[in-house]
């Protein structure tokens, strides 16, 4: 089982690494998902995610999450072959947590080297601020 710390990590790059690990059969746990970042202009990214939420019908979908852990899971799901059995089975091995739960406090946390947000030269928004801007109620 691999435990990743998502604080100050780029969402898309980290999600692609996690998707590959899941397809190999690993169990993956992600902690501090609300501290991961989405690169780009914050106003534009908020508008883009709002479009995803308002797309479709209230009863029939497609449904898009507003919470940081839901957005993180959905991003990883988009990088898996969801319409095949191996993609759905791999997705079941993913656990995403907001904050750092007690059971993972003494464990070693891994970081993705390619996904460090300190190397970004553009503006970015954290997943926590993004989810609040698209209408999530802060319960974490």
C-alpha positions as CSV (number, residue, x, y, z in Angstrom):
1,X,0.0,0.0,0.0
2,X,1.3,3.4,-1.0
3,X,0.5,6.5,1.0
4,X,0.8,9.8,-0.9
5,X,0.8,13.3,0.6
6,X,-1.0,15.7,-1.8
7,X,0.0,18.9,-0.1
8,X,1.6,21.4,-2.5
9,X,1.4,18.9,-5.4
10,X,-0.1,19.5,-8.9
11,X,-3.4,17.7,-9.2
12,X,-3.1,16.4,-12.8
13,X,0.4,15.2,-12.6
14,X,-0.1,13.4,-9.3
15,X,-3.3,11.8,-10.5
16,X,-1.6,10.3,-13.6
17,X,1.1,8.7,-11.4
18,X,-1.6,7.4,-9.0
19,X,-3.7,6.0,-12.0
20,X,-0.7,4.0,-13.2
21,X,-0.1,2.6,-9.7
22,X,-3.7,1.6,-9.5
23,X,-3.6,-0.2,-12.8
24,X,-0.6,-2.2,-11.6
25,X,-2.7,-3.5,-8.7
26,X,-1.4,-1.3,-5.9
27,X,-3.7,0.0,-3.1
28,X,-3.2,3.8,-2.9
29,X,-4.1,6.2,-0.1
30,X,-4.0,10.0,-0.6
31,X,-4.0,12.3,2.4
32,X,-4.2,16.1,2.6
33,X,-6.0,16.2,-0.8
34,X,-7.4,19.7,-0.1
35,X,-3.9,21.2,-0.2
36,X,-3.2,20.0,-3.8
37,X,-3.1,22.7,-6.5
38,X,-4.6,23.2,-9.9
39,X,-2.4,25.3,-12.2
40,X,-3.9,28.2,-14.1
41,X,-5.8,31.4,-13.6
42,X,-8.0,30.8,-10.5
43,X,-11.0,32.7,-11.9
44,X,-10.8,30.7,-15.1
45,X,-10.5,27.3,-13.3
46,X,-13.5,28.1,-11.1
47,X,-15.6,28.9,-14.1
48,X,-14.4,25.7,-15.8
49,X,-15.4,23.5,-12.9
50,X,-18.7,25.4,-12.5
51,X,-19.5,24.5,-16.2
52,X,-18.8,20.8,-15.4
53,X,-21.2,20.9,-12.4
54,X,-24.0,22.6,-14.3
55,X,-23.7,20.4,-17.3
56,X,-26.5,17.9,-17.9
57,X,-29.7,17.4,-15.9
58,X,-30.3,17.4,-12.2
59,X,-31.9,13.9,-12.3
60,X,-29.9,12.2,-15.0
61,X,-26.3,13.7,-14.7
62,X,-23.5,13.8,-15.4
63,X,-22.8,14.4,-11.8
64,X,-19.6,16.2,-10.8
65,X,-18.4,16.5,-7.2
66,X,-17.8,19.8,-5.3
67,X,-15.7,18.6,-2.3
68,X,-11.9,18.3,-2.6
69,X,-11.8,14.6,-2.1
70,X,-14.5,14.1,-4.7
71,X,-12.8,16.2,-7.2
72,X,-9.5,14.4,-6.6
73,X,-11.2,11.0,-7.0
74,X,-13.0,12.1,-10.2
75,X,-9.7,13.4,-11.7
76,X,-8.0,10.0,-11.1
77,X,-11.1,8.2,-12.4
78,X,-10.8,10.2,-15.7
79,X,-7.3,8.8,-16.1
80,X,-8.5,5.2,-15.8
81,X,-10.2,3.0,-18.4
82,X,-13.5,3.4,-16.6
83,X,-15.6,1.6,-19.2
84,X,-13.6,-1.6,-18.7
85,X,-13.6,-3.9,-15.7
86,X,-9.9,-3.4,-15.0
87,X,-10.5,0.4,-14.6
88,X,-13.4,0.0,-12.3
89,X,-11.6,-2.6,-10.2
90,X,-8.5,-0.4,-10.0
91,X,-10.6,2.6,-8.9
92,X,-11.8,0.6,-5.9
93,X,-8.3,0.5,-4.5
94,X,-8.1,4.3,-4.1
95,X,-8.8,6.0,-0.8
96,X,-8.7,9.8,-0.6
97,X,-8.8,11.7,2.7
98,X,-9.1,15.4,3.6
99,X,-6.5,16.1,6.2
100,X,-4.3,13.5,7.8
101,X,-6.2,10.7,9.6
102,X,-4.9,9.2,12.9
103,X,-4.1,5.9,11.3
104,X,-1.6,7.4,8.9
105,X,0.2,9.8,11.3
106,X,3.3,7.6,12.0
107,X,3.5,6.2,8.4
108,X,6.0,7.4,5.8
109,X,4.3,9.6,3.2
110,X,5.5,9.7,-0.4
111,X,5.5,12.7,-2.7
112,X,5.5,12.7,-6.5
113,X,8.7,14.5,-7.6
114,X,7.3,15.7,-10.9
115,X,4.2,17.3,-9.3
116,X,5.9,19.9,-7.0
117,X,3.9,23.2,-7.1
118,X,7.0,25.2,-6.1
119,X,8.3,24.8,-9.7
120,X,5.2,26.4,-11.2
121,X,5.7,29.8,-12.8
122,X,2.0,30.4,-13.4
123,X,-0.7,31.1,-10.9
124,X,-2.6,28.3,-9.2
125,X,-5.5,27.6,-6.9
126,X,-5.7,25.0,-4.1
127,X,-8.3,22.4,-4.3
128,X,-9.8,23.7,-1.1
129,X,-10.3,27.2,-2.5
130,X,-11.6,25.8,-5.7
131,X,-14.2,23.7,-4.1
132,X,-15.4,26.6,-1.9
133,X,-15.6,28.8,-5.0
134,X,-17.8,26.3,-6.8
135,X,-20.2,26.0,-3.9
136,X,-19.1,23.3,-1.5
137,X,-19.9,23.8,2.1
138,X,-16.8,23.6,4.2
139,X,-17.3,20.7,6.5
140,X,-13.7,19.5,6.7
